[in-house]
Amino acid sequence: MNIQDITKRVMLATFNTSVWRARRFDTRATQEVESNHDTKDIGRFNKKLLTEGATSYKEVCAVANRARAYFDAHSLDYDQLGVRLLPTDMYMEVADRQRVFQDEFNATTAVFLADYPRLKEEARVALNGLFDDADYPTQAELAKKFGMRLAVLPFPDASQFDIALPANVLDGLKADIDQRVLGAVKTANDDLVGRLFEAVQHFANRLYGATNVRLDVADKVRELSALLPKLNFSGDPALTRILDETREHLARHTGADLRNSNDLRKQVAEKAMEIEAQMAAFMGGPPPSPAAAAPTSSMFELLTA
């Protein structure tokens, strides 16, 4: 596929959600901690402005998180912060699903706003002497802190880049744009393969030596085998071959099939390892393992500077 074909099959997309943070840095509490420990500038005391029982607020955040996860799963990495690549073949599906998320987000936000006065009074009791009415916006101010928006822009196309510059300078800029397009395609394809690599590796590890295979063992590979071909906007032959082999040799088997046959588990695990090697070669090496984030759950947090 040439560059002009690529620019017709993908677009730039951003997905933004805004939710009231419901936290506030407390200067007085920070000073008290520093005084009690006879130290300075070791951290910042941030208090949660709502209690753990604020389920209406948690539901708004959950909808926003689900919408973000959906968008990230159905788009691809790009080399600009906050921007992702959305294949045109995926646009209608993504836009329709995000409209559903938007309706759900609006509905849960309305429930939270109606519940806000009660939650504020609960926080007044829980925070005791740390409660400060100035930390809490009015309901009108609060409503403006919630939002969700999907936006798209055309993918850069050097052939459409025509500005008032000397011809030799313009030619250089167009060549640079073309190189950035090719680099963006490589980044997107590596993202696509990296997702599949992680799923296939986990799949193979669970099959090797397993005596009691869970019925969901193949679910992630099957899910990605259905989704990723839609994201393969560049039509790269090597990538297409990897996706085809994954679908043919791995995703075709259910967890029940694999649980009931030792021979099949061994055969599929060996094929998974072969496909892993193909993906590693495609990316120039296996992707790094993602770091896990540690959750916090206390009413107050002391965050290191």
N, C-alpha and C positions, 0 to 999 in steps of 0.2 A: 504494500500500500504506500503511495507517495504522500508527501506532506499535505498537499491540497485535499486528498481524500481524508486524511486524519482530522484536519480542522473541521470537516463537515460531520464527523462522527462523534465528536466529543465537545463538551462545553465546560467553562469554569463555573463552579458553584460554591456558594457559601450558605451555611445554615447557622443562624444565630438564635440563641434563647437567652432571655434575661429573667432572673428570679431574684427577689429580695434575698440578700445574704443571711439575714437574721443573726448576725454576729456583730460585736462591737468591741474595739480595743478599749480597755479600761485602764486609764492612767493611774487612778488612785490604787486599784488593786495591784498593778505592777509595782508601784512604789512601795506598797506594804510588803510584797514578797521580797523585794530587794532589801528593805529595811530589816526584815526578819532574818535574812541570810547574810546580812552585812556585805552586799555585793552591788554591782552596777552593770547595767547594759547586758544582762545575760539572757533576756527573753522579753516577750510581750504577752501580757495576760489578755486573752480574748474570751469574752463571755458569750454564751449562746443566749439569744433573746427570747427563745421559745423553749418550752419543756419537751421532754421525750414524748409526751402524750399529744403533741401537736400533729395529729395524723392528717388533718386537712392540708397542712403545709407540706408534709412529707409526700403526699400524693401529687401535689403540683410538681415538686422536684422529681418525682419518679416518672411522671409523664414527659418532662423535659429531657430526662436522661434516656428514656426509651426512644424518643424522637431523635436525639443526637446519635445514639447507637445505631439506629436504623439508617440514618443518613451516612454515617461513616462506613457501615457495612456495604452499602449500595453505591458507593463512590470510591475514588482511588486517590492515593497520595499525589500531591503536587508540590513543587518546590517553592511555594509561597505560603507563609503562615496564614492559617485561617481559610485558605482556598483549596478546594479539591476538584478533581476531574469527574464529571458526570457524563457517561456515554449517552448519546442522544437516544439510543434504543431503550435506555432505562428511565428517561425523563418522565414520561407519562405515569409510569408505575410509581416512581418516587414522589412526584407532585401529588398524585391522588392519595397516597398513604400519608403524606405530610399534612394534607388538608384534614384528614381524620384526626391526626395528632393535634392539629391546631384547634379543632372543635373540642377535643378532650381537654386540652390545656386551658382553654377559655372557661370550660365548665368547672373544672377543679379549682381554677383561680377564683371564680365567683364564690364557690363554697368556702374557700379559705378566707376571702375578704369578709364574708358574712360572719365567719367564726372568729375573726381577728380580735374583737373586743374581749371575748371570753378568754382567748389564749393569752392576751396581754395581762389580764388579771391573774391567771394561773402563774405567769412568769413573775409577777409582782411578789407573790407569796414565795415562790421557789428561790428567787434571787435575794430575797430579804433585803439587807442593807445595800446590796449592789444594784438594786433596781434603780433605773434613772429614766424618768418619763421622756426625757429629751432623746433617748436612743430610739424611740418608736415614732415612725412617720404617721401622719394622719391617714385615714383610709383613702382619701383622694390622692395623696402623695404615693401611697403604697401601690395603688392600682397602676401607676405609671412605671413601676419597677418590674413589671411582668410583660414579656413579649416573646414572640416566636416568628421567624421569617426565613423563607427559602428564597435565594436570589441567584440568578444565572447571568453569565456574560459570554460573549463569543470567545472561542479559543484563539490565541494569537495567530494571525495569518499574514505572512510577509508579503504575499501577492497583493493584499489590500492596503499595505502600508505605503502611502504616497503623500509625502510632505515636502515642503519647500526647502530642500537641501541640495547641495551639489550632487550630481549623479554618482560620483565615486563614493561619497560619504553614505548616500542612501543605499547603494549596493552593499556596502559593508554592514550597515544596520540590518538589512534584510537577511544577509547571510548569518548574522548573529541570532536573529529571531528563529531562523530555520534550525540552527544548532540547539537552541533552547527548546524548540518543539520536540526534537529527537531525544534530548535529555529528559524531557517531561514524560515521553512515552516509556523510556527505560525505567524511570522512577515508578510510574504507574504499574508497569508489568512486574517489576520486582515486588511491589506491594501485593499484587494479586497472587503471585507465586509464593510469596512469603506466608500468606494466610494458609494456602493449601499445604505448604511444607509442614507447618506446625500441626495441622490437623492430621495429615498422613503419618507423621512421625509418632504422634500420640496414639493413633490407630494401630500402627505396627507394634509399638511397645506393649499395648494391651493384649495383643494377640499372641505374642511370643511367650511360650511357657505358661499360658493361662489355662487354668483348670476349670474355671467357672466364668465364662464370658457373659457380661451384662448385655441385655437386649438392645441398649442404646449405643453399643460400641461403634457402630458405623454411622450414627446419625449425623455427626458433624461433617464427615467426608461426603455423605449423600447430599446434605444441605448445600455445601460449597460447590459440589459438582453440578447442581442445578443453577446456582447463582453466577458463578465465575465466568462461564462462557458468555453471559450477557455483558459482563464488564470488559471482555477482551475486544475492545474497539479497534485495536491496531491489527488484529488478525495475524499476529506473528506466527509463522509456521511451527517453530519449536514450542511455543507456548500452547498453540492449538493442539499439538500432538500430546503434550503433557496432560491437558485437560481431557482429551479423548481417552487416553489410556487410564486415567483415574476413573472416569465414568464407566469404562468397559470392564476393568479388572478389579476395581475396589467398590465403587458405589452400587454396583448391581447386586451385591450380597447384603442381606438383612442380618440383623443381630441374631435372629433365630437360626438362620442358615449356618452362621459361624459358630454358634454355641453347640450345634448338633454334630459337627464334623471336625475332628482333629486334623484330618488331612487337608480339608479346605482351609482351616485357620493357618496352617503352615504355608500352604501355597499362596494365600492372599498376603500373609505377612511378608513373604519373600518378594512378592511383586511390589508391595508397598515400599520396601527398601530400595528396589530398583528405581521406582518413580522418584523417591527421595533423592537419589543420586542424580537423576536427570534435572530435578529442580535446583539442586545445589550448583550444578554445572551452569545452568541458565543464569543464576544470580551471581556466579563467581564465588560461591561459598555459602554455607548455611546462614540464615539470618540470626541475629543475636536474640537471646531469650528476653522477653519483656520483663521489666521489674515490677514486682507487686507492691501496691500501695497499702500502707497500714491504716485501718479505719480508726476513728476516734468516737467515743460515745459519752464522755462525761459532760456535765452541765457547763463546766468551765474548761478552758484549755490554756496551757502555758506553752507558747510556741517559741522555739529558740530563734534568735535573730539570724 
